[in-house]
């Protein structure tokens, strides 16, 4: 696979995200077919880690595209994002869920509880099944140990034909308080590995009686 295979990652996150459905993310002996993603659009997106500008934490989000942005959530789970947009402009797609298509025994050893379809159901579980760590931050998805392989549909056909509208659904993003209503979560309809949608819980301040 040469560099041109991931050229589509230079586009806006909301356009790149559905094109990643069906692609394969791999590390070591485990590979996951991506079934659910979420787009985050940098400065124009209050839900993005890059909304307030460049920091040491989000630096990789500013490009070049085709690298991995990892971060901790809730202080214990790693999330993996594919960096997109042209270099200098922040953008990323969160990989939310997938199907383990190779290395099933290794993935099970990392997540021994639950059925196979839940091994990579949700961003934290997906990284756990793959063995993706915070140290994979900045990985080149064409050259390093974490690899992204686009399928023939994504690489060889006209952009309008890359995602079958009958198979791809979209809706609000998960767990956000800001810009959650943007329909930038994309998933393969009917796939059992897709995570359950949960809106953000708004906690109200307690009023003293």
C-alpha positions as CSV (number, residue, x, y, z in Angstrom):
1,X,0.0,0.0,0.0
2,X,1.5,3.4,-1.0
3,X,0.8,6.8,0.5
4,X,-1.9,7.6,-2.1
5,X,-4.1,5.0,-0.4
6,X,-4.9,7.4,2.4
7,X,-5.1,10.6,0.4
8,X,-8.8,10.8,1.2
9,X,-7.9,11.6,4.9
10,X,-7.0,15.2,3.8
11,X,-10.7,16.0,3.6
12,X,-13.0,17.5,6.2
13,X,-13.7,15.1,9.1
14,X,-17.4,14.8,8.4
15,X,-16.6,13.6,4.9
16,X,-13.7,11.4,5.9
17,X,-15.6,9.7,8.7
18,X,-18.1,7.6,6.7
19,X,-15.4,6.6,4.3
20,X,-13.5,4.9,7.2
21,X,-16.4,2.5,7.7
22,X,-15.2,-0.9,6.5
23,X,-11.5,0.0,6.7
24,X,-9.2,-2.1,8.9
25,X,-7.2,-0.8,11.9
26,X,-4.5,-3.2,13.0
27,X,-1.8,-3.5,15.7
28,X,0.4,-6.6,16.0
29,X,-1.7,-9.7,15.4
30,X,-5.1,-8.1,15.9
31,X,-7.2,-6.4,13.2
32,X,-10.5,-4.6,13.6
33,X,-13.0,-3.8,10.8
34,X,-14.3,-0.3,11.6
35,X,-18.1,-0.2,12.0
36,X,-18.6,3.1,13.9
37,X,-16.9,6.5,13.9
38,X,-17.3,10.1,15.0
39,X,-16.1,13.3,13.3
40,X,-14.4,16.2,15.2
41,X,-13.7,19.4,13.2
42,X,-11.1,21.4,15.2
43,X,-11.6,25.1,15.7
44,X,-15.1,25.1,14.2
45,X,-16.3,22.4,16.6
46,X,-16.9,23.0,20.3
47,X,-16.8,19.3,20.9
48,X,-13.3,19.0,19.6
49,X,-10.1,18.9,21.7
50,X,-8.6,21.4,19.3
51,X,-11.5,23.9,19.6
52,X,-9.4,26.4,21.6
53,X,-6.2,26.1,19.6
54,X,-3.0,24.1,19.5
55,X,-1.6,22.5,22.7
56,X,0.9,19.8,23.5
57,X,-2.0,17.4,24.0
58,X,-3.7,18.0,20.7
59,X,-0.6,18.9,18.6
60,X,-0.9,15.8,16.3
61,X,-4.4,16.8,15.3
62,X,-2.9,19.6,13.3
63,X,-1.4,17.2,10.8
64,X,-0.2,15.8,8.6
65,X,-3.2,13.5,8.1
66,X,-2.8,9.8,8.5
67,X,-1.5,9.8,12.0
68,X,-3.0,8.5,15.3
69,X,-4.3,10.8,18.1
70,X,-4.6,8.9,21.4
71,X,-5.9,10.2,24.7
72,X,-7.2,9.0,28.0
73,X,-10.9,9.2,28.9
74,X,-12.1,9.0,32.5
75,X,-8.5,8.6,33.4
76,X,-8.4,4.9,32.4
77,X,-9.5,4.2,28.8
78,X,-7.5,5.0,25.7
79,X,-9.3,6.4,22.7
80,X,-7.9,6.3,19.1
81,X,-8.5,9.0,16.5
82,X,-7.4,9.1,12.8
83,X,-6.0,12.6,12.0
84,X,-7.5,14.2,8.9
85,X,-7.6,17.5,7.1
86,X,-4.6,19.3,5.4
87,X,-1.6,19.9,7.6
88,X,-2.0,23.0,9.8
89,X,-5.8,22.6,10.2
90,X,-7.0,20.4,13.1
91,X,-9.4,17.5,12.4
92,X,-9.8,13.9,13.5
93,X,-12.2,11.0,13.4
94,X,-12.7,9.0,16.6
95,X,-12.9,5.2,16.0
96,X,-15.8,4.2,18.1
97,X,-16.4,0.5,17.4
98,X,-15.4,-2.4,15.2
99,X,-15.4,-6.2,14.5
100,X,-12.3,-8.2,15.4
101,X,-11.5,-9.9,12.1
102,X,-8.1,-11.4,12.9
103,X,-6.2,-12.2,16.2
104,X,-9.4,-13.1,18.0
105,X,-7.7,-15.2,20.6
106,X,-5.2,-12.4,21.4
107,X,-8.1,-9.8,21.6
108,X,-10.0,-12.2,23.9
109,X,-6.9,-12.5,26.2
110,X,-7.1,-8.7,26.7
111,X,-10.9,-8.7,27.2
112,X,-11.8,-12.1,28.5
113,X,-15.4,-11.2,29.5
114,X,-18.4,-10.9,27.2
115,X,-19.3,-12.1,23.7
116,X,-17.1,-11.6,20.7
117,X,-19.3,-8.9,19.2
118,X,-18.5,-6.7,22.2
119,X,-14.7,-7.0,22.2
120,X,-14.3,-3.7,20.3
121,X,-17.8,-2.2,20.9
122,X,-16.9,1.3,22.1
123,X,-13.7,3.3,21.8
124,X,-12.1,2.1,25.0
125,X,-12.9,-1.6,24.3
126,X,-11.6,-1.2,20.8
127,X,-8.2,0.1,21.9
128,X,-8.0,-2.6,24.6
129,X,-8.7,-5.3,22.1
130,X,-6.1,-3.9,19.7
131,X,-3.5,-3.2,22.3
132,X,-3.5,0.5,21.4
133,X,-1.8,2.5,24.1
134,X,-1.3,6.2,24.9
135,X,2.3,5.7,23.7
136,X,0.9,5.1,20.2
137,X,0.2,8.9,20.0
138,X,1.4,10.2,16.7
139,X,1.9,6.8,15.0
140,X,2.1,7.0,11.2
141,X,-0.8,4.8,10.1
142,X,1.1,3.8,6.9
143,X,4.5,3.0,8.5
144,X,4.3,2.3,12.2
145,X,2.9,-0.6,14.2
146,X,-0.6,0.7,14.2
147,X,-1.9,0.5,10.6
148,X,-4.9,1.7,8.8
149,X,-5.8,-0.1,5.6
150,X,-8.5,1.4,3.4
151,X,-10.6,-1.0,1.3
152,X,-11.0,-1.0,-2.4
153,X,-14.3,0.9,-2.2
154,X,-12.6,3.8,-0.5
155,X,-9.6,4.0,-2.7
156,X,-10.7,3.2,-6.3
157,X,-14.1,4.6,-6.8
158,X,-15.7,8.0,-7.2
159,X,-16.3,9.7,-3.8
160,X,-20.1,9.6,-4.2
161,X,-19.9,5.8,-4.4
162,X,-17.7,5.2,-1.4
163,X,-20.5,4.8,1.1
164,X,-23.7,3.0,0.3
165,X,-26.5,5.2,1.8
166,X,-28.5,2.1,2.5
167,X,-25.8,0.7,4.8
168,X,-24.5,3.8,6.6
169,X,-26.5,5.7,9.2
170,X,-25.7,9.0,11.0
171,X,-26.8,10.7,14.1
172,X,-25.8,12.8,17.1
173,X,-22.4,12.3,18.8
174,X,-22.1,10.4,22.1
175,X,-21.6,11.9,25.5
176,X,-21.0,15.6,24.5
177,X,-22.5,18.6,26.1
178,X,-21.5,21.0,23.3
179,X,-22.5,20.5,19.6
180,X,-23.7,17.0,20.4
181,X,-26.6,17.4,18.0
182,X,-24.3,17.5,14.9
183,X,-25.1,14.3,13.0
184,X,-21.4,13.4,12.8
185,X,-21.5,9.9,14.2
186,X,-21.6,7.3,11.5
187,X,-22.2,3.6,11.7
188,X,-23.0,0.5,9.6
189,X,-26.7,-0.2,10.0
190,X,-27.6,-3.4,11.8
191,X,-24.0,-4.3,12.7
192,X,-24.0,-5.9,16.2
193,X,-20.6,-4.4,17.1
194,X,-21.9,-0.8,17.0
195,X,-22.1,0.8,20.4
196,X,-25.2,1.9,22.2
197,X,-26.0,5.6,21.9
198,X,-25.9,7.5,25.1
199,X,-26.4,11.3,25.3
200,X,-24.5,13.4,27.8
201,X,-25.9,13.5,31.3
202,X,-26.4,17.1,32.3
203,X,-25.8,17.4,36.1
204,X,-27.8,20.1,37.7
205,X,-26.4,22.1,40.7
206,X,-28.1,21.3,43.9
207,X,-29.9,24.2,45.4
208,X,-29.7,24.5,49.2
209,X,-33.1,24.4,50.9
